[in-house]
Amino acid sequence: MAYVITEDCIACGTCIDECPVEAISEGDIYKIDPEICTDCGTCADACPTEAIKPA
């Protein structure tokens, strides 16, 4: 089960640097590719706005 990024995302880029499999793409609200995400939770731990949640 992949993680998802909610509308609380401020597009700061912290999660992209933390993702070990490069599953996150930039945008106004960042997106996580569920096909690539390994459900490690590193991005959620790093997110300063707690915008990343388990799907």
Helices and strands as residue ranges (DSSP letters): E 3-5, H 14-18, E 24-25, E 31-32, H 42-46, E 52-54
